[in-house]
């Protein structure tokens, strides 16, 4: 499994664990219709790992 380090690289999964030295306050963002989600920004040595794969995403 590779480690993605370039700007614009993304990871997707059903459950993702993240670690960082600094985390911003959650910001509510619109997703679809009345459904909303939250966004945070991880800063300083940020790292994420997929803990559970999504059944609906196709591997590429």
Buried (B, 14 or more C-beta within 10 A) or exposed (E): EEEEEEEEEEEEBEEEEEEBEEBEEEEEEEEEEEEEEEEEEBEEEEEBEBEEEEEEEEEE
